[in-house]
Amino acid sequence: VAVSADGLDVEVVLSFGPQRVTRKATIAEGLVGVAAATLSALREFVGDVAFEPAWAHVVRPHPEAERMVAIGLRDDLLGETRTGIAAGDTPPEAAVRATLQALNRTLAARLPVLVGD
């Protein structure tokens, strides 16, 4: 995850094996936009991911705590919600990690097929 020098854009990069996918979000889109960019990149690896970002919040249990973000993802068709929480050096990095954490069980079921197990 990289924030542009002007602080207006966030670049999300996901890698799986030799593949590398980059998506961008704007700071104006907030952490929900970072989650959306993460899901867009993830779809390049696993195909359809029905979940979309519903909400995102910075969490600080105490002033010295790491930056943490909680993410809520929603599949409106099935009426299912997934949540994730993760720390990162910056809120956008934490948002990417929280998005992936929210889908960890969903992804774990699909990734062995991708790596040929």
DANOR-V752765 format. One record per backbone hydrogen bond with DSSP energy under -1.0 kcal/mol. CO is the residue of the C=O (numbers start at 1). NH is the residue of the N-H. E is the energy in kcal/mol with one decimal. If there is no record, write none. Layout:
BEGIN
((CO,NH,E) (CO,NH,E))
END
This chain:
BEGIN
((2,11,-3.3) (4,7,-1.7) (8,27,-2.9) (9,4,-2.8) (10,25,-2.5) (11,2,-2.1) (12,23,-2.6) (14,21,-2.9) (16,19,-1.9) (19,16,-2.1) (21,14,-2.6) (23,12,-3.5) (25,10,-3.3) (26,29,-1.2) (27,30,-1.5) (29,33,-1.1) (30,34,-1.4) (31,35,-2.3) (32,36,-2.3) (33,37,-2.3) (34,38,-2.2) (35,39,-2.4) (36,40,-2.3) (37,41,-2.2) (38,42,-2.6) (39,43,-1.9) (41,44,-1.2) (42,45,-1.6) (42,46,-2.1) (43,47,-1.6) (52,74,-3.1) (55,72,-2.5) (57,70,-2.8) (59,68,-1.2) (62,65,-2.1) (67,88,-2.0) (68,59,-3.2) (69,86,-2.0) (70,57,-2.4) (71,84,-2.1) (72,54,-3.5) (72,55,-1.4) (73,82,-2.5) (74,52,-2.1) (75,79,-1.7) (75,80,-1.5) (80,75,-3.1) (82,73,-3.4) (84,71,-3.0) (86,69,-2.6) (90,94,-2.4) (91,95,-2.4) (92,96,-2.1) (93,97,-2.3) (94,98,-2.6) (95,99,-2.2) (96,100,-2.2) (97,101,-2.5) (98,102,-2.2) (101,104,-1.3) (103,107,-3.1) (104,108,-2.5) (105,109,-1.4) (107,111,-3.0) (110,114,-1.0) (111,115,-1.7) (112,117,-2.2))
END
